[in-house]
Amino acid sequence: MGDTTETTGNKKGASECSVYVAVRLRDIGGGNGICDVHDGKQLAIKDTERDEDKTFSFDRIFDSNATQEEVYNGVGKLVLHNAFEGYNGCLFAYGQTGSGKTYTLLGGQTGKE
């Protein structure tokens, strides 16, 4: 497929990258500072009971200010392009009820997104 750097920030081609994990954060705590994003790829979650951070790495992290267009360009566009090239593709949304899975995949009810 070629270089996917522009779309995903990942230099691997579609045939070399079978799983790409992106996370979209939703600020439901009113900016209480529980999550910190570093370099758009590492998520530090504060463990208040132990007074330490737990760090997780992903291919891409979208913060709560990310638009539908940014999420599409960062993840969906590559999956769609690969599907047109004959590769299988899947977007999978996982999370707690009410966390924004449907919104992330389909956008808002207004049709503007």
Secondary structure, 3 states (H helix, E strand, C coil): CCCCHHHHCCCCCCCCCCCCCEEECCCCCCCCCCEEEECCCEEEEEECCCCEEEEEECCEEECCCCCHHHHHHHHHHHHHHHHHCCCCCCCCCCCCCCCCHHHHHHCCCCCCC
